[in-house]
């Protein structure tokens, strides 16, 4: 450093950015003028209630798409595995949505269906029968708006599908 040069580490004056921060400080909180938190929470809760009410309607639309993919997935078609892959995407989404919207039975059956589809190597008549049984159960739950776990009947249906899946996979 030159004779008259100042060492920057010795500079104790506040930087311009600190001065700018102080000048722009406002004692009025940034949320003033926004809806109260309780209003925002109430609005969000109303939106969730509406989505929960509408879930069976738009989930049934997804079941229609699922059914179409399962019809495309034939043992003799070259695109059977691709159609099952598309079916998996729909069921995977339903698995996550079911519990969020008060349909844990949808989540359980979709979970079984996902595990099954992940393990399937070839499209066979047995694969299609198990896939269609899962899809039919999902459709029935949604058409009848069976929220919750479905009670004893829901458990029997889900257990039957899980057992069919386990038996198929054990024989592979």
N, C-alpha and C positions, 0 to 999 in steps of 0.2 A: 504494500500500500504506500501511496505517496505521502509526503510530509503533511499535507493539509487534508488528506482524505480521511473520511470518518468510517470507522468499522461498523457495518450494519448491525452486528450483534449487540452493539452498545446503544442502539436507537431505542429509547423508551417512550417515545411519543406514540399516541394511539394511531392506528392506521386509519386511512380514509374510510375503509369499509366499516369499521366500528362506528365512526361518526355517522355514516349513512344509516347504519342499523338503529342508532339512537334517534336519529332524526325521523325515521319512519315508524318508530314505536308508537303504538296507540293503546291507551289503557282500556279501550272498548274491546271485549273479546270478539274473536273472528266469527263466532256463531251467532252474534246478534243479528236479527233480521231473518234468521232461518227458523223453520218450524221447531218447536220444542222437541226434545228428544222423545218424550212420550208420544207426541203426535207422529213422529217418524216411525217409532216402534209399532204404534197402532196401525199405521198405514201398511207397514211390512207384514204384520200379522194378518191383516185383511187380505193382502195379496196371496199369502200362503194358504189361507182358508179357501180362497177362490180356486187356486191351483189344485188344492186337495179335492175340492168338489168336481173339478173338471178332469182330474187324472184318469178316471175310467174311460172317459170319452176319447181322449187322445191316445191313451194306451191301447184301446181297441183298434184304433187306426193302425198302430204299430203291429198289432196282432194280425191285421189284414195283410200287411207287408210280409210279416213272418210266414204266414200261410202260403203266400205266393212264392217265397223263396223255397219253402219245403216242397211245393209242387214241382219246382224247377229241379230240385235235387233228386234225380232218379239214378238208380244204379247203372243204367245204360247211357246216360248223358255224359258228355265230356265235361260239363260244367257243374256236376254234382257237388264237388268239394268247394267250388267258388260260391255256390248258392248257400251251402251250409256256413260258409264264412260270413256271408251277409246276414244270415239268420243269427249267428253268434253276436254280431254287433248290436242287433235289436235287443236280444235277450240280455246282453250285458248291460245295456242302458236301463232296461226294466229292473234288473237286479238292484241297481242303485236307487232308482226312483221309488220302488215299492215301499221301502221303509220310510223314506222321506215324506210320503203322502199317506201314511196310515195303512199300508197294505204289506205288512211283513210276510204274509203268505206268498205274495208275488215275489218278494225278495228270495224267500227260501226255494221256491220252485224254479225260479230263474237261475239261482245259484247251482242247483242240481243240473239244470239244462246246460249251463255254461261249462261245468266240469265235464259233462258228457261230450259236448261238441268239441272241447279242447283235445279230448283223447281219441276221437274218432279218426281212424285211418282211411277207411273206405266207406263209400255210400252203399249200404246194403238194405234189403227190405227190413231187417231188424232195427237198423239205425233209424230208418224212417218211421217205423212204428213207435219207437221210444220218443223220437222227436215230436211226432204228431200227438202223442199222449201228453207230453209237456205243454205243447201249444194249446191243446183242448182244455187242459186244466187252467191255464192262464186266462183263456177266453171266458170260461165259465165263472171264474172268480170275478172278473171285471164286469161281465154282463149282469151278474147278480150283486155287484157292489159288496162283496164279502171282504170287509176291512178287518183289520186285526189278524189274529193267527188262524181264524177259521174254526176254532174249537176242535172237538174230537174228529169231526169229518175232515177238516182241513189238515189235521195231523195225519190221518189215514191216507189221504190223497198224496200229500208230500212224501210220506214214508214209502208209499208204494212206488212212486217215481224214483226216489232215491235208491230203493232196493233194486228196481229194474236196471237202473244205471250201474250200480255196483256189480250186479250179476253179469251184465254185459261186459263191463270192463275187466272183471276177473277172468273171463273166458277169452280174452284177447291175447 
